[in-house]
Amino acid sequence: MNAPDSISTVTPPAAPRLTSLSHGGGCGCKIAPGVLSEILKNSSNLPIPPQLLVGIETADDAAVYQLNDEQALIATTDFFMPIVDDPYDFGRIAATNAISDVYAMGGTPIMALGLVGMPINVLPLETIGAILRGGQDVCRDAGIPIAGGHTIDSVEPIYGLVVMGLVHPSRVKKNSGARAGDVLVLGKPLGIGILSAALKKEVLPAEGYARMIALTTQLNKPGIALAQLEGVHALTDITGFGLAGHGLELARGAGLQVRLEWSRIPLITGARELAAQGCITGASGRNWASYGKEITLPSSFAEVDRALLSDPQTSGGLLVSCSPDAAAEVMAIFQAQGFGEAAVIGEVTTGHGLSVY
């Protein structure tokens, strides 16, 4: 009896690393602030209805449209390419980051729409499903549904959300409301971009990755309670332009100066050491090239610290400008909601630009 023909098996190729499919990850994908300003310079000549309480005039975190005497609608969108290789974590990070803009306006999110662009012939459907599941789980934590969305077949994987929220018109917290004499409170430590660069170079230790995921998936829910405080004058979240860039937006909007005390700014453990080893994103340099001329640094300020100052933060912390007598209550809100590294990092004064001391 003839031996049966041998059965050949072909092992399917392994799915590629998500970060290998993107030219930049997370909020490091953002167009540099100087380039973005040039692109948008002619956008302000569109008609503006009186109900539009917040538009593009001060590069705020979201648009706000007044519906009636008690309600204003917050609308925002955010999406980016992978910052991590785990698809579920990528979905969680992208969703957390998108929802943050509603909290940064002092609002409560009410629903989201999914924005999905995936290389269908490159990524397994299970991988794409895990990305969406991560986003869904974050939205569940925020108490909102993903009520629809849009999908395309794209060269690079892209995921994010359109998010809508509600806020009382008198409680809208713009990034332009800071007052001279205010103190500044930062809700999360800096260094996410540094850690993401280390991850891409495969030198990020396991504990660093765990810390990165914990921070980037922590919803900025304190924004809701902070909006209720009369002493809170301005809110924004620190994302792709780094602390320096978003601090400058706050200063420009108010026509004042932001002064940061570098020794008080919280950093993710190990981030400075990784930056010293060369784990710095290209976005950090592009950020500095765009706005560095408006920033005053001490003569002894280290290059590595400058990189941290402009480091793009994916799903970063809230930056709060509040009266000195409200600072203790602001800190208490952060502490009660699990933001144990929140810190007072500076003040707002007369003048212009941003300085570090």
C-alpha angles and dihedrals in degrees: 000000000000117000113252117259111265114253113234118214126200118207110221114238116264116257111260122250108269093229090054089065096056130069090213136008137228119335088342084082092070118118109256112267094243093052092045091052090054092049093050099040093106096041097089095073092078118109112270118207116219090241090065100096095175126024134148097302097105100021090252124179098256144358117260124202121186113232100178141328092294105034139051123182118231116205127184142149135202133172138156148163122278119296092181135031098232105092096208092051090047091055092048094049094048093049094046090050093050095049091049093076091065091052089047089060090051093254140132116238116236106178145346141213121213123238110199130176115168138168093240095189093049107042123058113245088239089061092050090047091053091053091053092045090055090054092047093052092052091049088051089054089050090050097242137116127233094234100183140315145169135275133198137176104246138173094239126038111256128179135170146116145255104223130194128193144168132238136166107260091236092052099055108129110209125191088237100061100088117129132208108267095032121134122225124231124192118204103201134030122256128247109078093125090050091052092047090052089051090050092053089051089048093238099108110115120229093254090052091053092049090051091048092053093045092053098042093049096047107109115227092233094148086079090079094057093038090058089062093062116094089207093061105091104170139015135187136154124238110238138135100348092054129230091299094051097046091040088055091051088054091049095047093047092053096038089235141105127264115212118194125198101215096200090060097050110106116234128194109257109265096011096110092049092050091049089052087055091056101265095140126134123237087235090066091062093043089051092052092047088055100049110007093106089066094054128084116207131185113263090244095049109136122237090234091056091050088055090053091049091057096033111133110243117210108206090353130175133284118264110213126196109198142155114271092247090056095050095089092053091046090053091047091055091051093047094048091053096050102266095129096163096056111130144178102250108172148319145261118246140168114283131057142275126022130293133187125209 
